[in-house]
């Protein structure tokens, strides 16, 4: 990320907001990669999230 992009993010979200956003994105990545790695299925009765895109 360039310094300019970082500064724009800080201007919009504040420094604490940028830190929080990075943490949220990291946690989302951890959870999604873990679910994919262990091939966790969709719960019974729940619609397939991407069924229409196949």
N, C-alpha and C positions, 0 to 999 in steps of 0.2 A: 504494500500500500504506500502510495506516495505521501509525502508530508502534507501536501495540499489537500488530499482526500481525507487524511486523518484530521486535519484542522477543521475541515467542513463538518465532519462527523461530530467533533467536539463542540463546534458552534451550534449545531442543531440539538444534540443530545446531552451535552455537558460531558466532562471527563468521566464522572461516575457512571453516566448512561452508556458511554462507549465501553467501559470496563464490564458493565453488566451485560451488554449485548454480546461481547466476545465470550463471556462465560456461558450465556444461554446457547449460543451457536455451538460452542464446544460440547456442551452437555447433550444437545440434540444429536450431534454427530456421533457421540459415544453410544447413545441409546440406539440410534438407527443402525449403526454398524454391528452392535451386539445382537439386535433382533435379526438382522440379515445373516450374520455368521452362524447363529444357532437355528436358523430357519424357523423362527417362531411363527406359527400359523395365525390366521385371523380367528378370533373367538367364534365358537359355534353360533350360528344365527346372525352374525354380523355380515353386512354386504361386503363383497370384495371391493377394495378401494379403487382399483384400476380395471375393473371387469370390462368397462365399455371401451377401453383403449387398445384391446388386443387385436 
